């Protein structure tokens, strides 16, 4: 599912649980915030646009570069895709 914000990702997790399918988040800008929840629910992430600015003004300007490290530290399976918004 294409999601970036925490609320969207949480809704996707609930949806996947309800219908019993394996979930992969595409985009996942805010996935670092709930990395432990993603790990608990065996959700993988395809990070998009690593060279973009963060979603929130409160986030560090280099947060898109740190997101992968946060997911790795939590044990979440992830990859980085430059063109996550095109052609998926």
CORJO-V500059 format. One record per pair of residues at least 4 apart in sequence whose C-alpha atoms are under 8 Angstrom apart, sorted by the first residue. I is the first residue (numbers start at 1). J is the second residue. Records with the same first field share a line. If there is no record, write none. Layout:
# CORJO-V500059
I=J / J
This chain:
# CORJO-V500059
1=12 / 23 / 24 / 25 / 26
2=25 / 26 / 27 / 28
3=8 / 9 / 12 / 25 / 26 / 27 / 28 / 29
4=8 / 9 / 26 / 27 / 28 / 29 / 30 / 31
5=9 / 28 / 29 / 30 / 31
6=10 / 30 / 31 / 33 / 34
7=11
8=12
9=13 / 25 / 28 / 31
10=14
11=15
12=16 / 23
13=17 / 23 / 41 / 43
14=18
15=19
16=20 / 21 / 22 / 23
17=21
22=43
23=42 / 43 / 44
24=43 / 44 / 45 / 46
25=43 / 44 / 45 / 46
26=45 / 46 / 47 / 48 / 84
27=45 / 46 / 47 / 48 / 49 / 84 / 85
28=45 / 46 / 47 / 48
29=47 / 48 / 54 / 55 / 64 / 67
30=34 / 55 / 67
31=35 / 38 / 45 / 67 / 71
32=67 / 68 / 70 / 71
34=38
35=39 / 70 / 71 / 74 / 76
36=40 / 74
37=41
38=42 / 43 / 44 / 76
39=43 / 74 / 75 / 76
42=76
43=76 / 77
44=76 / 77 / 78
45=76 / 77 / 78 / 79
46=78 / 79 / 80 / 81 / 84
47=68 / 78 / 79 / 80 / 81 / 84
48=80 / 81 / 82 / 83 / 84 / 85
49=64 / 81 / 82 / 83 / 84
50=64 / 65 / 80 / 81 / 82
51=64 / 65
52=64
53=61 / 62 / 63 / 64
54=59 / 60 / 61 / 62 / 63 / 64
55=59
59=63
62=66
63=67
64=68
65=69
66=70
67=71
68=72 / 78 / 79 / 80
69=73
70=74
71=75 / 76 / 77 / 78
72=76 / 77 / 78
83=87
84=88
